[in-house]
């Protein structure tokens, strides 16, 4: 029974790795779920951090794709 649990755990770890490769983090703020466009010249705000940002800035580690599955959401 332990061997079966170990194989299942290994399989789940492989699946997580494949999912991460298939769903990379957005490269820029404007592609992030938390980005809100505020007006001209690419200005916006980050709803997660509560700060002003530019859409062309490189995204932070909290970035999530706009259409990420619900199980992939960060804790708000």
NUROTOR-812425 format. One record per atom (N, C-alpha, C, CB): residue number from 1; residue in one letter; atom name; z negated, y, x. Coordinates in nm, 2 decimals. Glycine has a CB too. Example, Ala and Ser with C-alpha at 12.3 -4.5 7.8 and 13.67 -1.06 7.14 Angstrom:
// residues 2
<site seq="1" type="a" atom="N" w="-0.78" v="-0.57" u="1.32"/>
<site seq="1" type="a" atom="CA" w="-0.78" v="-0.45" u="1.23"/>
<site seq="1" type="a" atom="C" w="-0.78" v="-0.33" u="1.32"/>
<site seq="1" type="a" atom="CB" w="-0.90" v="-0.45" u="1.13"/>
<site seq="2" type="s" atom="N" w="-0.71" v="-0.22" u="1.28"/>
<site seq="2" type="s" atom="CA" w="-0.71" v="-0.11" u="1.37"/>
<site seq="2" type="s" atom="C" w="-0.79" v="0.00" u="1.29"/>
<site seq="2" type="s" atom="CB" w="-0.57" v="-0.06" u="1.41"/>
***
This chain:
// residues 76
<site seq="1" type="x" atom="N" w="0.00" v="-0.12" u="0.08"/>
<site seq="1" type="x" atom="CA" w="0.00" v="0.00" u="0.00"/>
<site seq="1" type="x" atom="C" w="0.00" v="0.13" u="0.09"/>
<site seq="1" type="x" atom="CB" w="-0.12" v="0.00" u="-0.09"/>
<site seq="2" type="x" atom="N" w="-0.07" v="0.12" u="0.20"/>
<site seq="2" type="x" atom="CA" w="-0.07" v="0.24" u="0.29"/>
<site seq="2" type="x" atom="C" w="0.06" v="0.27" u="0.35"/>
<site seq="2" type="x" atom="CB" w="-0.18" v="0.22" u="0.40"/>
<site seq="3" type="x" atom="N" w="0.14" v="0.16" u="0.38"/>
<site seq="3" type="x" atom="CA" w="0.27" v="0.18" u="0.43"/>
<site seq="3" type="x" atom="C" w="0.36" v="0.25" u="0.33"/>
<site seq="3" type="x" atom="CB" w="0.33" v="0.04" u="0.47"/>
<site seq="4" type="x" atom="N" w="0.35" v="0.21" u="0.21"/>
<site seq="4" type="x" atom="CA" w="0.43" v="0.28" u="0.10"/>
<site seq="4" type="x" atom="C" w="0.40" v="0.43" u="0.09"/>
<site seq="4" type="x" atom="CB" w="0.41" v="0.21" u="-0.03"/>
<site seq="5" type="x" atom="N" w="0.27" v="0.46" u="0.10"/>
<site seq="5" type="x" atom="CA" w="0.23" v="0.60" u="0.09"/>
<site seq="5" type="x" atom="C" w="0.29" v="0.68" u="0.21"/>
<site seq="5" type="x" atom="CB" w="0.08" v="0.62" u="0.09"/>
<site seq="6" type="x" atom="N" w="0.28" v="0.61" u="0.33"/>
<site seq="6" type="x" atom="CA" w="0.33" v="0.68" u="0.45"/>
<site seq="6" type="x" atom="C" w="0.48" v="0.70" u="0.44"/>
<site seq="6" type="x" atom="CB" w="0.30" v="0.59" u="0.57"/>
<site seq="7" type="x" atom="N" w="0.56" v="0.61" u="0.39"/>
<site seq="7" type="x" atom="CA" w="0.70" v="0.62" u="0.37"/>
<site seq="7" type="x" atom="C" w="0.73" v="0.73" u="0.27"/>
<site seq="7" type="x" atom="CB" w="0.77" v="0.49" u="0.33"/>
<site seq="8" type="x" atom="N" w="0.65" v="0.74" u="0.16"/>
<site seq="8" type="x" atom="CA" w="0.67" v="0.84" u="0.06"/>
<site seq="8" type="x" atom="C" w="0.65" v="0.98" u="0.12"/>
<site seq="8" type="x" atom="CB" w="0.58" v="0.81" u="-0.06"/>
<site seq="9" type="x" atom="N" w="0.54" v="0.99" u="0.19"/>
<site seq="9" type="x" atom="CA" w="0.51" v="1.12" u="0.26"/>
<site seq="9" type="x" atom="C" w="0.62" v="1.16" u="0.35"/>
<site seq="9" type="x" atom="CB" w="0.37" v="1.11" u="0.33"/>
<site seq="10" type="x" atom="N" w="0.67" v="1.07" u="0.43"/>
<site seq="10" type="x" atom="CA" w="0.78" v="1.10" u="0.53"/>
<site seq="10" type="x" atom="C" w="0.90" v="1.15" u="0.45"/>
<site seq="10" type="x" atom="CB" w="0.81" v="0.98" u="0.61"/>
<site seq="11" type="x" atom="N" w="0.93" v="1.08" u="0.34"/>
<site seq="11" type="x" atom="CA" w="1.05" v="1.11" u="0.26"/>
<site seq="11" type="x" atom="C" w="1.03" v="1.25" u="0.20"/>
<site seq="11" type="x" atom="CB" w="1.07" v="1.01" u="0.15"/>
<site seq="12" type="x" atom="N" w="0.91" v="1.29" u="0.15"/>
<site seq="12" type="x" atom="CA" w="0.89" v="1.42" u="0.10"/>
<site seq="12" type="x" atom="C" w="0.90" v="1.53" u="0.20"/>
<site seq="12" type="x" atom="CB" w="0.75" v="1.43" u="0.03"/>
<site seq="13" type="x" atom="N" w="0.86" v="1.50" u="0.32"/>
<site seq="13" type="x" atom="CA" w="0.87" v="1.60" u="0.43"/>
<site seq="13" type="x" atom="C" w="1.02" v="1.62" u="0.46"/>
<site seq="13" type="x" atom="CB" w="0.79" v="1.55" u="0.56"/>
<site seq="14" type="x" atom="N" w="1.10" v="1.52" u="0.47"/>
<site seq="14" type="x" atom="CA" w="1.24" v="1.53" u="0.49"/>
<site seq="14" type="x" atom="C" w="1.31" v="1.61" u="0.38"/>
<site seq="14" type="x" atom="CB" w="1.31" v="1.39" u="0.50"/>
<site seq="15" type="x" atom="N" w="1.27" v="1.59" u="0.26"/>
<site seq="15" type="x" atom="CA" w="1.33" v="1.66" u="0.15"/>
<site seq="15" type="x" atom="C" w="1.29" v="1.81" u="0.16"/>
<site seq="15" type="x" atom="CB" w="1.27" v="1.61" u="0.01"/>
<site seq="16" type="x" atom="N" w="1.17" v="1.84" u="0.19"/>
<site seq="16" type="x" atom="CA" w="1.12" v="1.98" u="0.21"/>
<site seq="16" type="x" atom="C" w="1.21" v="2.05" u="0.31"/>
<site seq="16" type="x" atom="CB" w="0.97" v="1.99" u="0.24"/>
<site seq="17" type="x" atom="N" w="1.23" v="1.98" u="0.42"/>
<site seq="17" type="x" atom="CA" w="1.31" v="2.04" u="0.53"/>
<site seq="17" type="x" atom="C" w="1.45" v="2.07" u="0.49"/>
<site seq="17" type="x" atom="CB" w="1.31" v="1.95" u="0.65"/>
<site seq="18" type="x" atom="N" w="1.51" v="1.97" u="0.41"/>
<site seq="18" type="x" atom="CA" w="1.65" v="1.99" u="0.36"/>
<site seq="18" type="x" atom="C" w="1.66" v="2.11" u="0.26"/>
<site seq="18" type="x" atom="CB" w="1.70" v="1.87" u="0.29"/>
<site seq="19" type="x" atom="N" w="1.55" v="2.12" u="0.18"/>
<site seq="19" type="x" atom="CA" w="1.55" v="2.23" u="0.08"/>
<site seq="19" type="x" atom="C" w="1.54" v="2.37" u="0.15"/>
<site seq="19" type="x" atom="CB" w="1.43" v="2.21" u="-0.02"/>
<site seq="20" type="x" atom="N" w="1.46" v="2.37" u="0.25"/>
<site seq="20" type="x" atom="CA" w="1.45" v="2.50" u="0.33"/>
<site seq="20" type="x" atom="C" w="1.58" v="2.54" u="0.39"/>
<site seq="20" type="x" atom="CB" w="1.34" v="2.49" u="0.44"/>
<site seq="21" type="x" atom="N" w="1.65" v="2.44" u="0.44"/>
<site seq="21" type="x" atom="CA" w="1.78" v="2.47" u="0.50"/>
<site seq="21" type="x" atom="C" w="1.88" v="2.51" u="0.40"/>
<site seq="21" type="x" atom="CB" w="1.84" v="2.34" u="0.58"/>
<site seq="22" type="x" atom="N" w="1.87" v="2.45" u="0.28"/>
<site seq="22" type="x" atom="CA" w="1.97" v="2.49" u="0.17"/>
<site seq="22" type="x" atom="C" w="1.94" v="2.62" u="0.11"/>
<site seq="22" type="x" atom="CB" w="1.96" v="2.38" u="0.06"/>
<site seq="23" type="x" atom="N" w="1.82" v="2.67" u="0.11"/>
<site seq="23" type="x" atom="CA" w="1.78" v="2.79" u="0.04"/>
<site seq="23" type="x" atom="C" w="1.71" v="2.89" u="0.15"/>
<site seq="23" type="x" atom="CB" w="1.68" v="2.77" u="-0.07"/>
<site seq="24" type="x" atom="N" w="1.80" v="2.94" u="0.23"/>
<site seq="24" type="x" atom="CA" w="1.74" v="3.03" u="0.33"/>
<site seq="24" type="x" atom="C" w="1.68" v="3.16" u="0.27"/>
<site seq="24" type="x" atom="CB" w="1.84" v="3.07" u="0.44"/>
<site seq="25" type="x" atom="N" w="1.59" v="3.22" u="0.34"/>
<site seq="25" type="x" atom="CA" w="1.54" v="3.35" u="0.30"/>
<site seq="25" type="x" atom="C" w="1.65" v="3.46" u="0.30"/>
<site seq="25" type="x" atom="CB" w="1.42" v="3.39" u="0.38"/>
<site seq="26" type="x" atom="N" w="1.64" v="3.56" u="0.21"/>
<site seq="26" type="x" atom="CA" w="1.74" v="3.66" u="0.21"/>
<site seq="26" type="x" atom="C" w="1.74" v="3.74" u="0.34"/>
<site seq="26" type="x" atom="CB" w="1.71" v="3.76" u="0.09"/>
<site seq="27" type="x" atom="N" w="1.85" v="3.78" u="0.39"/>
<site seq="27" type="x" atom="CA" w="1.86" v="3.85" u="0.52"/>
<site seq="27" type="x" atom="C" w="1.82" v="4.00" u="0.51"/>
<site seq="27" type="x" atom="CB" w="2.00" v="3.83" u="0.57"/>
<site seq="28" type="x" atom="N" w="1.85" v="4.06" u="0.39"/>
<site seq="28" type="x" atom="CA" w="1.82" v="4.20" u="0.38"/>
<site seq="28" type="x" atom="C" w="1.73" v="4.22" u="0.25"/>
<site seq="28" type="x" atom="CB" w="1.95" v="4.28" u="0.36"/>
<site seq="29" type="x" atom="N" w="1.66" v="4.34" u="0.25"/>
<site seq="29" type="x" atom="CA" w="1.57" v="4.37" u="0.14"/>
<site seq="29" type="x" atom="C" w="1.64" v="4.37" u="0.01"/>
<site seq="29" type="x" atom="CB" w="1.51" v="4.51" u="0.16"/>
<site seq="30" type="x" atom="N" w="1.77" v="4.42" u="0.00"/>
<site seq="30" type="x" atom="CA" w="1.84" v="4.43" u="-0.12"/>
<site seq="30" type="x" atom="C" w="1.87" v="4.29" u="-0.19"/>
<site seq="30" type="x" atom="CB" w="1.97" v="4.50" u="-0.10"/>
<site seq="31" type="x" atom="N" w="1.86" v="4.19" u="-0.11"/>
<site seq="31" type="x" atom="CA" w="1.89" v="4.05" u="-0.16"/>
<site seq="31" type="x" atom="C" w="1.76" v="3.98" u="-0.20"/>
<site seq="31" type="x" atom="CB" w="1.96" v="3.97" u="-0.06"/>
<site seq="32" type="x" atom="N" w="1.64" v="4.05" u="-0.19"/>
<site seq="32" type="x" atom="CA" w="1.51" v="3.99" u="-0.22"/>
<site seq="32" type="x" atom="C" w="1.47" v="4.01" u="-0.37"/>
<site seq="32" type="x" atom="CB" w="1.41" v="4.05" u="-0.13"/>
<site seq="33" type="x" atom="N" w="1.40" v="3.91" u="-0.42"/>
<site seq="33" type="x" atom="CA" w="1.35" v="3.91" u="-0.56"/>
<site seq="33" type="x" atom="C" w="1.26" v="4.03" u="-0.58"/>
<site seq="33" type="x" atom="CB" w="1.28" v="3.78" u="-0.59"/>
<site seq="34" type="x" atom="N" w="1.19" v="4.08" u="-0.48"/>
<site seq="34" type="x" atom="CA" w="1.09" v="4.19" u="-0.50"/>
<site seq="34" type="x" atom="C" w="1.15" v="4.33" u="-0.48"/>
<site seq="34" type="x" atom="CB" w="0.98" v="4.17" u="-0.40"/>
<site seq="35" type="x" atom="N" w="1.28" v="4.34" u="-0.44"/>
<site seq="35" type="x" atom="CA" w="1.35" v="4.47" u="-0.42"/>
<site seq="35" type="x" atom="C" w="1.39" v="4.53" u="-0.56"/>
<site seq="35" type="x" atom="CB" w="1.47" v="4.45" u="-0.33"/>
<site seq="36" type="x" atom="N" w="1.35" v="4.66" u="-0.57"/>
<site seq="36" type="x" atom="CA" w="1.39" v="4.73" u="-0.69"/>
<site seq="36" type="x" atom="C" w="1.47" v="4.85" u="-0.65"/>
<site seq="36" type="x" atom="CB" w="1.27" v="4.77" u="-0.78"/>
<site seq="37" type="x" atom="N" w="1.60" v="4.86" u="-0.69"/>
<site seq="37" type="x" atom="CA" w="1.68" v="4.98" u="-0.66"/>
<site seq="37" type="x" atom="C" w="1.63" v="5.10" u="-0.72"/>
<site seq="37" type="x" atom="CB" w="1.83" v="4.95" u="-0.70"/>
<site seq="38" type="x" atom="N" w="1.61" v="5.21" u="-0.64"/>
<site seq="38" type="x" atom="CA" w="1.55" v="5.33" u="-0.70"/>
<site seq="38" type="x" atom="C" w="1.65" v="5.45" u="-0.71"/>
<site seq="38" type="x" atom="CB" w="1.44" v="5.38" u="-0.61"/>
<site seq="39" type="x" atom="N" w="1.77" v="5.43" u="-0.65"/>
<site seq="39" type="x" atom="CA" w="1.87" v="5.54" u="-0.65"/>
<site seq="39" type="x" atom="C" w="1.96" v="5.54" u="-0.54"/>
<site seq="39" type="x" atom="CB" w="1.80" v="5.67" u="-0.66"/>
<site seq="40" type="x" atom="N" w="2.02" v="5.65" u="-0.51"/>
<site seq="40" type="x" atom="CA" w="2.12" v="5.67" u="-0.41"/>
<site seq="40" type="x" atom="C" w="2.09" v="5.63" u="-0.27"/>
<site seq="40" type="x" atom="CB" w="2.17" v="5.80" u="-0.41"/>
<site seq="41" type="x" atom="N" w="2.19" v="5.60" u="-0.19"/>
<site seq="41" type="x" atom="CA" w="2.18" v="5.58" u="-0.05"/>
<site seq="41" type="x" atom="C" w="2.10" v="5.45" u="-0.01"/>
<site seq="41" type="x" atom="CB" w="2.13" v="5.69" u="0.02"/>
<site seq="42" type="x" atom="N" w="2.10" v="5.35" u="-0.10"/>
<site seq="42" type="x" atom="CA" w="2.04" v="5.23" u="-0.07"/>
<site seq="42" type="x" atom="C" w="1.89" v="5.23" u="-0.07"/>
<site seq="42" type="x" atom="CB" w="2.08" v="5.18" u="0.06"/>
<site seq="43" type="x" atom="N" w="1.83" v="5.33" u="-0.12"/>
<site seq="43" type="x" atom="CA" w="1.68" v="5.34" u="-0.13"/>
<site seq="43" type="x" atom="C" w="1.63" v="5.25" u="-0.24"/>
<site seq="43" type="x" atom="CB" w="1.64" v="5.48" u="-0.15"/>
<site seq="44" type="x" atom="N" w="1.51" v="5.20" u="-0.22"/>
<site seq="44" type="x" atom="CA" w="1.45" v="5.11" u="-0.32"/>
<site seq="44" type="x" atom="C" w="1.30" v="5.10" u="-0.29"/>
<site seq="44" type="x" atom="CB" w="1.52" v="4.98" u="-0.32"/>
<site seq="45" type="x" atom="N" w="1.24" v="5.01" u="-0.36"/>
<site seq="45" type="x" atom="CA" w="1.10" v="4.98" u="-0.33"/>
<site seq="45" type="x" atom="C" w="1.08" v="4.83" u="-0.33"/>
<site seq="45" type="x" atom="CB" w="1.01" v="5.05" u="-0.44"/>
<site seq="46" type="x" atom="N" w="0.98" v="4.79" u="-0.26"/>
<site seq="46" type="x" atom="CA" w="0.94" v="4.65" u="-0.25"/>
<site seq="46" type="x" atom="C" w="0.82" v="4.64" u="-0.35"/>
<site seq="46" type="x" atom="CB" w="0.89" v="4.61" u="-0.11"/>
<site seq="47" type="x" atom="N" w="0.84" v="4.56" u="-0.46"/>
<site seq="47" type="x" atom="CA" w="0.74" v="4.54" u="-0.56"/>
<site seq="47" type="x" atom="C" w="0.63" v="4.46" u="-0.51"/>
<site seq="47" type="x" atom="CB" w="0.80" v="4.48" u="-0.68"/>
<site seq="48" type="x" atom="N" w="0.65" v="4.38" u="-0.41"/>
<site seq="48" type="x" atom="CA" w="0.55" v="4.29" u="-0.35"/>
<site seq="48" type="x" atom="C" w="0.45" v="4.37" u="-0.26"/>
<site seq="48" type="x" atom="CB" w="0.61" v="4.18" u="-0.27"/>
<site seq="49" type="x" atom="N" w="0.51" v="4.46" u="-0.18"/>
<site seq="49" type="x" atom="CA" w="0.43" v="4.54" u="-0.08"/>
<site seq="49" type="x" atom="C" w="0.39" v="4.67" u="-0.14"/>
<site seq="49" type="x" atom="CB" w="0.50" v="4.55" u="0.05"/>
<site seq="50" type="x" atom="N" w="0.46" v="4.72" u="-0.24"/>
<site seq="50" type="x" atom="CA" w="0.43" v="4.85" u="-0.29"/>
<site seq="50" type="x" atom="C" w="0.47" v="4.97" u="-0.20"/>
<site seq="50" type="x" atom="CB" w="0.29" v="4.86" u="-0.33"/>
<site seq="51" type="x" atom="N" w="0.58" v="4.95" u="-0.13"/>
<site seq="51" type="x" atom="CA" w="0.63" v="5.06" u="-0.04"/>
<site seq="51" type="x" atom="C" w="0.78" v="5.09" u="-0.06"/>
<site seq="51" type="x" atom="CB" w="0.60" v="5.01" u="0.11"/>
<site seq="52" type="x" atom="N" w="0.82" v="5.20" u="-0.01"/>
<site seq="52" type="x" atom="CA" w="0.96" v="5.24" u="-0.02"/>
<site seq="52" type="x" atom="C" w="1.03" v="5.17" u="0.10"/>
<site seq="52" type="x" atom="CB" w="0.98" v="5.39" u="-0.01"/>
<site seq="53" type="x" atom="N" w="1.16" v="5.12" u="0.07"/>
<site seq="53" type="x" atom="CA" w="1.24" v="5.05" u="0.17"/>
<site seq="53" type="x" atom="C" w="1.38" v="5.09" u="0.15"/>
<site seq="53" type="x" atom="CB" w="1.22" v="4.89" u="0.15"/>
<site seq="54" type="x" atom="N" w="1.46" v="5.05" u="0.25"/>
<site seq="54" type="x" atom="CA" w="1.61" v="5.07" u="0.23"/>
<site seq="54" type="x" atom="C" w="1.67" v="4.93" u="0.22"/>
<site seq="54" type="x" atom="CB" w="1.67" v="5.14" u="0.36"/>
<site seq="55" type="x" atom="N" w="1.77" v="4.91" u="0.14"/>
<site seq="55" type="x" atom="CA" w="1.83" v="4.78" u="0.11"/>
<site seq="55" type="x" atom="C" w="1.88" v="4.72" u="0.23"/>
<site seq="55" type="x" atom="CB" w="1.93" v="4.80" u="0.01"/>
<site seq="56" type="x" atom="N" w="1.93" v="4.79" u="0.33"/>
<site seq="56" type="x" atom="CA" w="1.99" v="4.73" u="0.45"/>
<site seq="56" type="x" atom="C" w="1.89" v="4.69" u="0.55"/>
<site seq="56" type="x" atom="CB" w="2.08" v="4.83" u="0.51"/>
<site seq="57" type="x" atom="N" w="1.76" v="4.71" u="0.53"/>
<site seq="57" type="x" atom="CA" w="1.66" v="4.67" u="0.63"/>
<site seq="57" type="x" atom="C" w="1.65" v="4.52" u="0.62"/>
<site seq="57" type="x" atom="CB" w="1.52" v="4.73" u="0.59"/>
<site seq="58" type="x" atom="N" w="1.62" v="4.46" u="0.74"/>
<site seq="58" type="x" atom="CA" w="1.60" v="4.32" u="0.75"/>
<site seq="58" type="x" atom="C" w="1.48" v="4.28" u="0.66"/>
<site seq="58" type="x" atom="CB" w="1.58" v="4.27" u="0.90"/>
<site seq="59" type="x" atom="N" w="1.49" v="4.17" u="0.59"/>
<site seq="59" type="x" atom="CA" w="1.38" v="4.13" u="0.50"/>
<site seq="59" type="x" atom="C" w="1.26" v="4.08" u="0.58"/>
<site seq="59" type="x" atom="CB" w="1.43" v="4.03" u="0.40"/>
<site seq="60" type="x" atom="N" w="1.14" v="4.09" u="0.51"/>
<site seq="60" type="x" atom="CA" w="1.02" v="4.04" u="0.57"/>
<site seq="60" type="x" atom="C" w="1.00" v="3.89" u="0.54"/>
<site seq="60" type="x" atom="CB" w="0.90" v="4.12" u="0.52"/>
<site seq="61" type="x" atom="N" w="0.89" v="3.84" u="0.58"/>
<site seq="61" type="x" atom="CA" w="0.86" v="3.70" u="0.56"/>
<site seq="61" type="x" atom="C" w="0.82" v="3.66" u="0.42"/>
<site seq="61" type="x" atom="CB" w="0.74" v="3.65" u="0.65"/>
<site seq="62" type="x" atom="N" w="0.80" v="3.76" u="0.34"/>
<site seq="62" type="x" atom="CA" w="0.76" v="3.74" u="0.20"/>
<site seq="62" type="x" atom="C" w="0.88" v="3.73" u="0.11"/>
<site seq="62" type="x" atom="CB" w="0.67" v="3.85" u="0.15"/>
<site seq="63" type="x" atom="N" w="1.00" v="3.76" u="0.16"/>
<site seq="63" type="x" atom="CA" w="1.13" v="3.76" u="0.09"/>
<site seq="63" type="x" atom="C" w="1.16" v="3.63" u="0.02"/>
<site seq="63" type="x" atom="CB" w="1.24" v="3.81" u="0.18"/>
<site seq="64" type="x" atom="N" w="1.20" v="3.64" u="-0.11"/>
<site seq="64" type="x" atom="CA" w="1.25" v="3.52" u="-0.18"/>
<site seq="64" type="x" atom="C" w="1.39" v="3.56" u="-0.24"/>
<site seq="64" type="x" atom="CB" w="1.15" v="3.49" u="-0.29"/>
<site seq="65" type="x" atom="N" w="1.48" v="3.46" u="-0.25"/>
<site seq="65" type="x" atom="CA" w="1.61" v="3.48" u="-0.31"/>
<site seq="65" type="x" atom="C" w="1.59" v="3.52" u="-0.46"/>
<site seq="65" type="x" atom="CB" w="1.69" v="3.36" u="-0.30"/>
<site seq="66" type="x" atom="N" w="1.67" v="3.60" u="-0.52"/>
<site seq="66" type="x" atom="CA" w="1.66" v="3.65" u="-0.65"/>
<site seq="66" type="x" atom="C" w="1.66" v="3.53" u="-0.76"/>
<site seq="66" type="x" atom="CB" w="1.76" v="3.74" u="-0.69"/>
<site seq="67" type="x" atom="N" w="1.72" v="3.42" u="-0.73"/>
<site seq="67" type="x" atom="CA" w="1.73" v="3.31" u="-0.82"/>
<site seq="67" type="x" atom="C" w="1.66" v="3.19" u="-0.77"/>
<site seq="67" type="x" atom="CB" w="1.88" v="3.28" u="-0.85"/>
<site seq="68" type="x" atom="N" w="1.55" v="3.20" u="-0.70"/>
<site seq="68" type="x" atom="CA" w="1.48" v="3.09" u="-0.65"/>
<site seq="68" type="x" atom="C" w="1.42" v="3.01" u="-0.77"/>
<site seq="68" type="x" atom="CB" w="1.36" v="3.14" u="-0.55"/>
<site seq="69" type="x" atom="N" w="1.41" v="2.88" u="-0.75"/>
<site seq="69" type="x" atom="CA" w="1.34" v="2.80" u="-0.86"/>
<site seq="69" type="x" atom="C" w="1.20" v="2.84" u="-0.88"/>
<site seq="69" type="x" atom="CB" w="1.35" v="2.65" u="-0.83"/>
<site seq="70" type="x" atom="N" w="1.14" v="2.82" u="-0.99"/>
<site seq="70" type="x" atom="CA" w="1.01" v="2.86" u="-1.02"/>
<site seq="70" type="x" atom="C" w="0.90" v="2.80" u="-0.93"/>
<site seq="70" type="x" atom="CB" w="0.97" v="2.83" u="-1.17"/>
<site seq="71" type="x" atom="N" w="0.92" v="2.68" u="-0.88"/>
<site seq="71" type="x" atom="CA" w="0.83" v="2.62" u="-0.79"/>
<site seq="71" type="x" atom="C" w="0.83" v="2.68" u="-0.65"/>
<site seq="71" type="x" atom="CB" w="0.85" v="2.47" u="-0.78"/>
<site seq="72" type="x" atom="N" w="0.93" v="2.76" u="-0.63"/>
<site seq="72" type="x" atom="CA" w="0.94" v="2.82" u="-0.50"/>
<site seq="72" type="x" atom="C" w="0.88" v="2.96" u="-0.49"/>
<site seq="72" type="x" atom="CB" w="1.09" v="2.83" u="-0.46"/>
<site seq="73" type="x" atom="N" w="0.83" v="3.01" u="-0.61"/>
<site seq="73" type="x" atom="CA" w="0.78" v="3.15" u="-0.62"/>
<site seq="73" type="x" atom="C" w="0.65" v="3.16" u="-0.53"/>
<site seq="73" type="x" atom="CB" w="0.75" v="3.19" u="-0.76"/>
<site seq="74" type="x" atom="N" w="0.64" v="3.28" u="-0.47"/>
<site seq="74" type="x" atom="CA" w="0.52" v="3.31" u="-0.40"/>
<site seq="74" type="x" atom="C" w="0.40" v="3.34" u="-0.49"/>
<site seq="74" type="x" atom="CB" w="0.54" v="3.43" u="-0.30"/>
<site seq="75" type="x" atom="N" w="0.28" v="3.32" u="-0.45"/>
<site seq="75" type="x" atom="CA" w="0.17" v="3.36" u="-0.53"/>
<site seq="75" type="x" atom="C" w="0.16" v="3.51" u="-0.55"/>
<site seq="75" type="x" atom="CB" w="0.04" v="3.30" u="-0.48"/>
<site seq="76" type="x" atom="N" w="0.17" v="3.55" u="-0.67"/>
<site seq="76" type="x" atom="CA" w="0.16" v="3.70" u="-0.69"/>
<site seq="76" type="x" atom="C" w="0.02" v="3.74" u="-0.72"/>
<site seq="76" type="x" atom="CB" w="0.24" v="3.74" u="-0.82"/>
***
